[in-house]
Amino acid sequence: MAPPPPKHPLEHAWTFWFDNPSAKQKQAAWGSSMRPIYTFSTVEDFWSVYNNIHHPSKLVVGADFHCFKNKIEPKWEDPVCANGGKWTVTIPRGKCDTPWLYTLLAMIGEQFDNGDEICGAVVNVRARQEKIALWTKNAANEAAQLSIGKQWKEFLDYNDSIGFIFHEEAKRLDRGAKNRYTV
């Protein structure tokens, strides 16, 4: 029997995380229902997982699905994310599968000029819309953040404006946090 063909390694290992809305309790700490699903480090392993999981359009309302570099937890409190922020796109409910896939492929395929700034991405499934957020490490690095935002819009062929919010401001001001950068 011939040996299996070699796999194609990615520059970084990545972990899928799922936050199950039915496991969330009002008094529970944020993120307590979030679980790592699978860590992959090759192109083939990515596709074997991606092709066997529900895509955003099939997830229940309230679900959050994350893909972050391995060893980075999708939480503001993670030391790698603590000084970062996020770009966010808003998409009508049920129309998020392709933009989510393109976001994943751009991240794991190292397509961003400032890819070292990328922590990961999350898709939030809500009743009226879905949001994809691209999390980064150093919010104060304006040039890198603007480059990432512009490239992401190009990868998604997204024509509306997108904004970048600092995690520190989002923690402090919740929904009152304003976009620091817009592209």
C-alpha positions in Angstrom: 0.0 0.0 0.0 1.3 3.4 -0.9 1.9 6.0 1.8 -0.7 8.7 2.0 0.2 11.9 0.1 1.9 14.6 2.3 -0.3 17.2 3.9 0.1 20.9 3.3 1.1 22.7 6.5 -0.3 26.1 7.4 1.9 28.8 8.8 -0.1 28.7 12.1 -2.3 26.1 13.8 -5.9 27.3 14.3 -8.7 26.3 16.7 -12.4 26.3 16.1 -14.5 27.2 19.1 -18.3 27.1 19.6 -20.4 29.0 22.1 -23.6 27.1 22.5 -26.6 29.4 23.3 -28.6 26.6 25.0 -25.8 26.2 27.5 -25.7 29.9 28.3 -27.2 30.9 31.7 -27.9 34.5 32.6 -25.8 34.4 35.7 -22.9 32.4 34.1 -19.6 34.1 33.4 -19.3 35.2 29.8 -17.5 32.5 27.8 -18.2 29.8 30.3 -20.2 27.8 27.6 -17.5 28.3 25.0 -15.7 25.1 24.0 -12.7 24.4 21.7 -13.9 22.0 18.9 -10.9 21.1 16.9 -7.3 22.4 16.2 -6.0 22.0 12.7 -2.6 22.8 11.2 -2.9 21.6 7.6 -5.0 22.6 4.6 -6.4 19.0 4.5 -7.4 19.1 8.2 -9.1 22.4 7.7 -11.3 21.1 4.9 -12.1 17.8 6.7 -13.4 19.8 9.6 -15.1 22.6 7.6 -16.9 20.2 5.4 -18.4 18.4 8.4 -19.6 21.2 10.5 -22.7 23.4 10.3 -22.2 26.7 8.5 -23.5 29.9 10.0 -26.8 29.7 8.1 -27.6 26.4 9.8 -26.7 27.5 13.4 -29.3 28.4 15.9 -29.9 32.1 16.8 -27.6 33.1 19.5 -24.7 30.8 18.5 -21.2 32.1 18.2 -18.6 30.2 16.1 -14.9 31.2 16.4 -11.7 30.4 14.6 -8.6 31.7 16.4 -4.9 31.0 16.2 -4.1 28.1 18.4 -3.3 29.0 22.0 -5.3 32.3 21.7 -8.7 32.1 23.4 -11.5 34.2 21.8 -11.9 36.5 24.8 -10.9 40.1 25.5 -9.1 38.8 28.6 -6.6 36.7 26.6 -3.2 38.4 26.8 -2.8 38.4 23.0 -6.2 40.0 22.5 -6.2 42.4 25.5 -4.7 45.4 23.6 -6.5 44.6 20.4 -9.8 45.3 18.7 -12.1 44.1 16.0 -13.4 44.9 12.5 -17.0 44.0 12.0 -19.2 43.4 9.0 -23.0 43.0 9.3 -24.8 40.6 6.9 -28.5 39.7 6.5 -29.6 36.5 8.3 -28.7 33.4 6.3 -26.3 35.2 3.9 -23.1 34.7 5.9 -21.8 31.4 4.8 -19.6 32.6 1.9 -18.2 35.7 3.7 -17.4 33.5 6.7 -15.6 31.0 4.4 -13.7 33.8 2.7 -12.7 35.2 6.0 -11.4 31.8 7.2 -9.5 31.2 4.0 -7.9 34.7 4.1 -6.8 34.2 7.7 -5.4 30.6 7.5 -3.9 31.3 4.1 -2.0 34.3 5.4 -3.4 36.6 2.8 -3.3 39.8 5.0 -0.1 41.9 4.7 -0.3 42.3 8.5 -1.2 38.7 9.2 0.8 38.7 12.4 -1.8 41.2 13.8 -4.7 38.7 13.3 -5.9 36.8 16.3 -8.9 35.2 14.7 -12.5 35.7 13.7 -16.0 35.1 15.0 -19.4 34.8 13.4 -22.4 35.8 15.6 -25.8 34.4 14.5 -28.6 36.6 15.6 -32.3 36.8 14.7 -32.2 39.6 12.1 -28.6 39.5 11.0 -25.2 37.9 11.4 -22.0 39.6 12.2 -18.4 38.5 11.4 -15.7 40.2 13.4 -12.0 40.0 12.7 -10.0 40.3 15.9 -6.5 41.8 16.0 -3.7 42.2 18.5 -2.6 45.8 18.6 -5.5 48.3 18.2 -3.2 51.3 18.5 -1.3 50.3 15.3 -3.5 52.4 13.0 -1.6 51.7 9.8 -1.8 47.9 10.3 -5.5 48.1 11.3 -6.4 50.2 8.3 -4.5 47.8 6.0 -6.3 44.8 7.5 -9.8 46.5 7.2 -9.2 47.5 3.6 -7.9 44.1 2.6 -10.7 42.3 4.3 -13.4 44.3 2.5 -11.6 43.4 -0.8 -11.6 39.7 0.1 -15.3 39.8 0.9 -16.2 42.2 -2.0 -18.0 44.2 0.8 -19.1 47.6 -0.3 -20.5 49.2 2.9 -18.3 50.9 5.5 -16.8 48.8 8.2 -15.6 50.0 11.6 -12.9 49.1 14.1 -13.6 49.1 17.8 -10.9 48.8 20.5 -11.6 45.9 22.9 -10.7 48.2 25.9 -13.5 50.6 24.9 -16.0 47.9 24.2 -15.4 46.4 27.7 -15.8 49.9 29.3 -18.6 51.3 27.2 -20.4 48.1 25.9 -22.7 49.2 23.0 -21.6 52.8 23.4 -18.1 52.1 22.0 -17.5 54.1 18.8 -15.6 53.1 15.8 -12.0 54.4 16.0 -11.2 53.5 12.4 -13.5 53.2 9.4 -12.9 52.0 5.9 
